[in-house]
């Protein structure tokens, strides 16, 4: 049987240094294979997200998979996809890339030596937390809310945010994509910090989560009245997200670095 080679890239997103930020695999395809194959490749890559791209008339169809499931929205793998497309010259010299996704049309552009994503602003509403949410994080939240995808908890200090150590077994039982914990910061270069946990979809802690900043932008806009922020996700790898709110959209900007590329061999 003929062997085919499929190119892939490993991209560290929301960073300008290799081995920091959030790594994603990006796999450009000519047509969609089976969902089973897509999920198996994501499992093999074993990164928080693997992005798959197929060209269409306007740009690319884009799908995201964790090692366990397909997800509706992922920021860092979209940024990684755009960076890989520009790097490989797959954009036909267009200044902007249009992605068709489960979350509608998303756009990415090269902007001031960064990739800028145009995503929907995601509102959150205060909620009564489900059983075990606060207990599994062992924090004292000053606010608990929920977006379409995630729970959002604000805590009083950056020290509390950085020192928390979740019970991931309990946290995986919460019915949501992920749990965001955020706080103000005393660092002059940043406006707020956050961490993101998603054990229910196979990612205990995500290093830098672009899509989480769609609702973090909304939360901190409500808190401060501001429309622009520089945010830091305080994981072990760490990463910086520049945030700008424009009505019901949010622009998420960051750097990226390709750390590996190669070929998938399939039969």
Secondary structure, 3 states (H helix, E strand, C coil): CCCEEEEEEEEEECCCCCCCCEEEEEEEECCCCCHHHHHHHHHHHCCCCEEEEEECCCCEEEEEECCCCEECCCHHHHHHHHHHHHHHCCCCCCCEEEEEECCEEEEEEEECCEEEEEEECCCCEECCCCCCHHHHHCCCEEEEEECCCEEEEEECCHHHHHHCCCCHHHHCCCCCCEEEEEEECCCCCCCEEEEEEEHHHCEEEECCCCCHHHHHHHHHHHHHCCCEEEEEECCCCCEEEEEEEECCEEEEEECEEEEEEEEEEEC
